[in-house]
Amino acid sequence: MKRMAITLACAALALAACTSEPRIAADASAQPVNGETHGPRGSGTAAPRRVWAGGDVDASGSPSPDGRYLSFTDWSTGDLALRDLATGTSRRLTTTGAIHSRGDEFADGSRFSPDGTHIAYVWFSKEWQFELRIVGIDSAPPRVVYRNVDVSYPGPRAWTPDGKWILTVLGRSDRSNQIALVSATDGSVHVLKSLDWRSPGFLSISPNGRWIAYSFARDIFLLAIDGSRQTTAVEHPANDFVVGWSPDGERLLFGSDRGDNTGVWSIRVVDGRTQGDPVLVRKDMWHMRPIGQTKAGALFYALATGMSDIFVAPMDPATGRLLSEPRPLSKDPAAAHNSPAWSPSGRHLAYVTTSATNSGDAARITIRSLETGELRELHPEFGYLNRLLWSHDGRSLLLQGTNVKGRSGLFRMDLQTGALTPSVLLQGEDMPMRSVTLSRDGRHVYFASADTSKHNRIISHELKAGDRRELFRVDEGFLAVAPSPDGRSLAVAAVDEGGGWSTLGVMPSDGGAMREVVRIEKPRAIVPVAGLQWTADAQHVLFGVGSANAVQGSEQMVEVWRVPAAGGELETLGIYRRGVRSLSLSPDSRRLAFRAGEYSAEVWIIEPPTLSPPAAGAAVPPR
């Protein structure tokens, strides 16, 4: 989930974490196990059954109508693939995926046709454009159904029962979203509903093809298939999201965290309106995310089994040795935490928090006091939030990503008023911003960015005057940058795209030649997403090292090292974890924070009888 290719593409196209359902890839240490259950829950008699676990799990696809296959993205190549749940084998349906090389191409969210013969899916092309495509499961050549330069992401969510239309969420370049029907034949579009910058969550079409249930802003709505009318189906303070329908179409199934745990509920639907109170049909569903249903009504869903967290460890600033093991701040499996940033005083840590289960939830900012443990949450009206920086005076945060109007860059958020103002906006030749850092005096922003020819550059942007300069360039590869505490130097990491070499060097902050400090050869390589950090005395630089064969941005094992800025012997800090990113040293270099972990999941199934409401007089599970 969230491979570097997707992260860069979404940022480049001003996409808010894409508009597809979240991708979840499982822990490589898990072994595939079919048929395991987690015991009877709720009113059903049959327990949910696990059908897929292991390092190749991807939950961005859907089940076939008969429940035998699951479509998914094979992230070893980026190709669309089929998982045979009966045999435990997989095969690719496309052959041009390329996430290891320049000019990435890969498949994303996919949905089976009603007859099970075709799959609609998103394809990221070498032209850096997301397209809606269709391919037959007999591996016939795929064809492009829909492509529009004004649509950043055309995400398929379902097919109409007659197989003529694909229910699609169109994430537009202006950051608005549209629920639309796209013709599977000629790609013509019928827009049903226009939304703001927030993307709808899971969508499901009723078995009779008349109604679309969709999640939005934590509630659920029913939309006529022709867009002529809409009703509110479920409105509640809890987080409610669409799961599917009963096979007869008379009841809407939805998930909700009302009560102690996420459960599946059902409510009667008559002519597009809900009637009566919802009924709990299965409790203790943990952090489920619906994937889709079979024709018979069996529900496939993903269970999040691992997320990323922020770790903090005390450090001896003189020796660089950790004084104790890094400890996680949250331990919440329902949320992912990224991009830690220290306040200038070093007493607070800010980081980005996102939901593991609800793709419609916007990212929020968590500020934690390291002295008292007190938490403060901020909910900016922001689209795609990638990284945080703390201003030099501590009065504001700099948010890197895409705002609700579709502008990408760096935005200043006042911590008293919550007001957002642009600080650095990407220009026409800029692709995504990466490795964004702020000078200690708050005057300059430094970042890595590719131009339209995909040459990677280090850019200096002076905040007050708006002057921008290119300081460093490589024709191919990945870059990371960090200014020294005194503002005189920049640490720059450059990694060959093929993984043949990587280097860490130091150069003047106003431009000039880079002096190589250390060069790492295969089989190891510097990991740019781990970031670079100077110690407070400007004598050492911290960085991450992983495998040269790993895809940049993947959740690989990373070891944290430090090296004298003047050159010298490498030292390990004793940190060797999966998914290390965003190294962040406190201003006094006495505490090190970083993000670590990976998104992992398993695929489970519930057979239809367990999703039926209790019979008259039957005991209802406790709420």
Protein Blocks (a to p, Z undefined) as FASTA:
>chain_A
ZZfklmmmmmmnopghijbdcdddddfkbccdehiaebjehjbfbdcddfbgcjkbcckb
ccdfkomaccdddfknopacdddfknopacdfbfkbcfkbghiacdddddddfkopaccd
ddddfkopacdddddfklpacddfbdcfklmbacdfbdcfklpaccdddddfkopacddd
ddfklopacdfbdcdfbdcddddddfklpaccddeehiacdddfklpaccdfbgcfbdcd
dfbdcfklpaccdddfehjbdcddddddeehiaedjdddfbghkljaddfbdcfkopacd
dddfbdcddddddddfknopafbdcddfklpakbccehiaddfklpaccdddddfklmkb
ccddddddfklopacddddddfbdfbdcddfkopaccdedddfkopacdddddfklopac
dfbdcdfklccdehiacdfklmaccdddddfkopacdddddfknopacdfbdcfbdcddd
dddfkopaccdddddfklpaccdddddfkbpadddfbdcddfbdcdfknopaddfklpac
cdddddfkbcehiacddddddddfkbpadddehiacehiahiacdfklpaccddeddddd
ddddddfklmcccdehiacddZZ
